[in-house]
Amino acid sequence: MAELDEFDRRLLNRLQHGLPLVRYPWQELAQELDAPQEQIRQRLQELLDDGTLTRFGPMYDIEQLGGAFTLAAMVVPAERFEEVTELLNRIPAVAHNYQREHEYNMWFVLATATPQGICDTIDEIERLTGLSVLNLPKEKTYHVGLHFPL
């Protein structure tokens, strides 16, 4: 991971609030940060390439587009954790997964083009792993303005 300098901090603090919703967002961002557009895009790519950032892109309301998502969890034996992680990472519907110190030690998010896709993917995971999946669909949407000042 890169050591963040003052420019990186200003860039990442600004980008946590999204790109400007204008015709030329990079141009406006360049004016706000007093830096060339190409420097901004290049630095952003470097931060992605070295793993400082894992993702940069839009956040869609998948349900408004006809899709679905859910939080899911599994109890994975410690000796199979790496194997199951690799299986999940090959499934396109798995947005991300992570380990927790809990009986349910593997947690992941599923995102699919249709609500039926969630059921189909859970069935696929259970078939591939031989383990049960706990499906935890949201009951209510909350919009939290999350920002991590750097």
SULFENRA-V841654 format. One record per run of one state. SS is the DSSP state (alpha for helix, beta for strand, coil for the rest). FROM is the first residue (numbers start at 0). LEN is the number of residues. Records with the same first field share a line. If there is no record, write none. Layout:
# SULFENRA-V841654
SS = FROM-LEN / FROM-LEN
This chain:
# SULFENRA-V841654
coil = 0-5 / 15-9 / 33-3 / 49-18 / 74-3 / 89-4 / 99-6 / 112-2 / 129-4 / 136-14
alpha = 5-10 / 24-9 / 36-13 / 77-12 / 114-15
beta = 67-7 / 93-6 / 105-7 / 133-3
